[in-house]
Amino acid sequence: QNELYRAGMFHHCLPVVTTDPRKLEEQAKGAMKPTAYNYVAGGAGERATMDANRLAFRQWKLVPRMLRPTTHRDLTIKLFGETYESPILMAPIGVQTIFHKDKETGLSEVCSEIGVPYVLSTASSSSIEEVAKANGKGPRWYQLYWPQDDDVTISLLKRAKANGYKVLVVTLDTWALAWRPADLDGAYIPFMKGVGNRNGFADPVFREKFRKKFNAEPEERVTEASEEWIGDVFSGAAHSSDEIALLKKHWDGPIVLKGIQHPEDAKLAVEHGCDGIVVSNHGGRQLDGAVGSLEMLPEIVEAVGDKLTVIFDSGIRTGVDVIKALSLGAKAVFVGRPAIYGLAIGGKQGAKQVLQGILADVDQSMGLAGIVNIAGCNRSMLRRYAKRA
Ligand code: FNR
């Protein structure tokens, strides 16, 4: 982290990707096809929840401490018994081939280089096996869009387990894709062309069932195969909490529920024996008009923080945002859109620069705030200066 800072400060050696979080999206817009840009930058409805996600961060301010030696700082965290070098994880983001040809394999490779755990989406354009190979010895988790067909679910879990994915992240908020006005061709057309379904198409159980029904391989009937896959994964029917038992039966590692916003749902996760939750509203891409994600974090930590691991996402743009979320009780955060903007601008190296930039910002800002390690990020560092939005 320090290296990046020194190179810029003293030698004016700046990264290809802008380090100004406000300009990053603009730079990415210039680098992408409008459909791809709309897919990543777009949100549900009038984007009120996207706005609320950012506003929630502005309502908390850090109160720095002085006269503390902070030269040596430690960003490591422990999650589910494993030590990670970084408090940020790469969020699961689907269809990465539409942003850059480096796609999931490239991004997971650079995440491994900088010690950022990579969370692979079910809706990926590279398969579970390809990403495991590219990620090598890097830490990786698997995100499940939970199919209706239990055989397919079990097959995905088996493949993830066999390929070294340590934690299962089950996304609950996207059993149907929301209406995203800017995005009606950005995501859906690539999905329908099969680009977003390569991981699904690679699944032996899905293939077998498809063959039986259509007497063809998925690649020969891409439209039908896409419809089958989307129909199963984004079926329009939500699973119930009782069905978590099936996941527990077929996954012997930690299970984390993603998309939790209500403290009562966080309690349900505890009751059903889950190991963690991600407090997230999918970056404002699902229910528009929903509360800013950070708004709910303190209440949720209060309700279940001592019973399971609380992770946070939706709206993280800077290192200071990371420190705020950790100080409100999250044990780690997912970074989503910023890394994808980096990927679009400069391929895997661009994404790497964005993630390194955020880590460098966490490191530097912790030092300036008088914090030396992640445990030092706690409520005593924060004041709320505005009433709830
Ligand atoms: C997502 N997200 C997401 N989540 C998930 O569980 N599986 C997925 O496949 C995807 N795909 C996806 C695509 C794109 C383009 C975006 C922007 C987001 C949600 C993601 O994991 C995370 O919750 C959000 O990105 C957090 O919001 P911000 O901080 O990126 O605005």
Boltz pocket constraint, residues with backbone or C-beta under 6 A from the ligand:
constraints:
  - pocket:
      binder: B
      contacts: [[A, 39], [A, 40], [A, 41], [A, 42], [A, 91], [A, 92], [A, 93], [A, 94], [A, 95], [A, 121], [A, 122], [A, 123], [A, 143], [A, 171], [A, 258], [A, 280], [A, 281], [A, 282], [A, 283], [A, 284], [A, 285], [A, 313], [A, 314], [A, 315], [A, 316], [A, 334], [A, 335], [A, 336], [A, 337], [A, 338]]
      max_distance: 6.0
